[in-house]
Amino acid sequence: MGGTLFMSILTILFVVMIAWFLYHLIAVYNSRQVSPEILLRRIGYGKSIGLFAMITGILGQLIGFYEAFSVIEHAVDISPGMLYGGIKVSMISTLYGISIYLISLMIWFLASIIIERKLDKPRV
């Protein structure tokens, strides 16, 4: 149950992050008189959403560990294969969160380049 909840939250964060970047990149192309510092700061918030997704993924793994260890505590005999399989499954939310953060870094980097190039062009 906890894993599904965290994966849903991570997917929502991913969609919000993509929407944030798209909205502000479109705003860059449509704006004429916005300072570069404001544009770059707004794009940086998208990177922060990605960081929040990574932290949420790590939290999901820790909660999964807690639930697994609670079950192990009351179980009589747990095979190593079952234990390792549970650890492998608990890492899915962490990998998803880190992937979202890496995507946000790549988009942030490209968006920063686009903004800087647009600001370097002479205005008519």
Summary of the structure (lengths in Angstrom):
residues: 124
radius of gyration: 20.2
end to end distance: 56.5
largest distance: 76.2
contacts: 358
relative contact order: 0.19
helix: 88%
strand: 0%
